[in-house]
Amino acid sequence: MRLRFARAVWRRLWRRYRGWWVAVAALALLALVPLPFYLFLPGSAEPVEPTVSVEGGHKDERGKFLLTTVYSFPASNIYVLAYGLLRGSEIEPKERATYGLDDAAYEALMKEMMEGSQNSAVVAALRFVGKPVQVVQKGVEVKGILPNSRVQGLLRVGDVITGVDGRPVFNQEELVRELRGRAPGQSVRLEVQREGRSVSIEVPLVALSSDSSREAPQTGLGIQAVTVQRVESPVRVSFHTGNIGGPSAGLMFALEIVNQLTPGDLTKGHLIAGTGTIDVWGRVGRIGGVRHKVVAAHRAGAEVFFVPVDNEPDAADAARSLGTSMRIVPVRTLEEAVHFLQSMPDA
């Protein structure tokens, strides 16, 4: 009797509300459909001092150096995508955002890039303050192949590029310089170390995409790579960066190391944010997501935002859009950034 009554009630509810039931089921199913997109939003501005410790250095900053981040996450379903659209996030195809890598490989790449930026920051900073340091660079290791690249089937993840058209290449910067000025479709011959043996491979170049419409198109291999290097120094520097990945904190790491190893306080009581890769010679390189990082720095109350010269137009435009009083300071080298800080008045 109870079962018959329950069935009758269910049939009555179904007839009356079946449109709603179908809608709820459809909405639930939509949550299970994965989407091939990544969302990018302004991240945080994190103090650098707690993340870097230099043996024999001092930590007595009155102000703070801040590294800036971009918050990225997969649009796992249509509702996450809608959230991103409402928040004004940048949306990219997952294949482009993760360089064609699966999530685990992408996270590993970001970690390796972070470690590489830390090593380069140590070398650049110690050289700047006159401390002994040696770095041995052995080439450029392929970590991922971009979707638009034409080297699929020619280069492999794990290959180490050591030469271009007969000229030796020891690091990423040298590889970029060798390819600069060439045209998409042009081929180059790469010397590659693969599984313990040397191979020579001819590969075509492609036009590289940019996160700024102001930048002139560049030509390259269409790969993600890291410099294979070993740093040797009597000064021990340790990093504790948690889940932050990528190479763009190199400049701020180097400034913190310099500050801990030199008398006085480069911050002079100010909040100094920034971004930029750095190489072992202290040269500051361009980064992605600069607009999001300007927003993060502004929200943290930064007074100065160091930015690579190549990213300065977009950073300045983002600052104008925010109406911030934060000063955008383009720099080409670690030395330029230090000299700017030395010229600032005390807060």
C-alpha positions, 0 to 999 in steps of 0.5 A: 500500500505504501509503495503504491502510494509513493509511486502515485506521488512520484508520478504526480510530481513527475508530470507536474515538474518534469520540465524542471527535472529535465533542466536540473539533470541537464545542468548536472550533466553540463558540470561533468563535461570538461572544457579545453580552456585555462583561465588566467586572473591576477594572482598575489604579491608575495613578500620575497624575504621569507622565501630566500635565505642567504648564508651570512646575509642579513634580513632587516628590511624595513620595506618589502620586495614583492614577487607577483603571480598569475592565478591560472586554473583549468575551466573544468566545466561550463560553470567555471568558464562562466565564472571566469568570464564574469571575473574578466579573466583571460581565457586560453586553449588548454593546449596553448596554456600548457604548451601541449603538455598534460597537467603533471608534465606542465607542473613539472615544467613550471617547477623546473623553470622556477629552479632555473630562475633561482639558480640564475638569480643566485649567479647574477646577484653574487656576481653583482656583489663580487662574490665568487661563483661559477656556473657551467651551462651545457645547453638547452633542454626541450621540455615541451613542444607547442601546438603550432610548432613544426618540430614534432617528430624531429625534436623530442622532450629531453633533447638538449640543444647544443648548437645552431648552424654550427655555432655552439649554444649553451643557454636559452638566451644564446638560442634565442639570439641565434634564431632572432631575425630569421623568417618563419619557414626557414630551416636551421640545423640543430646539434642535439644531445639525445640519450647519450649520443650526438645527432644533427637535425634540420628543423623549420622555424615558426612565428611565435605568438605573443601576449601583446599586440604591440610586439613585433612577431618573433621567430623560433622553434615553438618549444618550451625549454630550460637551460641545463646548468650547474652552479658552484659557490661557497655562498649557500642560498636556499629558497622556500617558494611553495607552489609558485612556479615559472621563471618570472620571479628571477629579478626579485630573487636577485634583488633580495639576495643582493639586499641580504649581502650588502650593507643597508636596506635597498627597500628603504621602507618602500613596497617594491613589486616586480617581475622579470626573468633573469640570466646569469649575467643579470639581464632581465627578460620578458614575461607573460601575464604582465597585466595581471601582475600589475593588478596584483601589485596594485592591490598589495599597495606597491609603490614601484613595479619593476618590469622588463623593458619589453613588457613596459608598454602593456604594464603602463597601459594596465596601470593607467586603466587601474588609475594607480599611483604605482610607478612602472619602472622598466629595467634591462638589468639587475644593475639598473634596478639596484641603482634605481632603488639606491636613488629612492628617498627613505620612506 
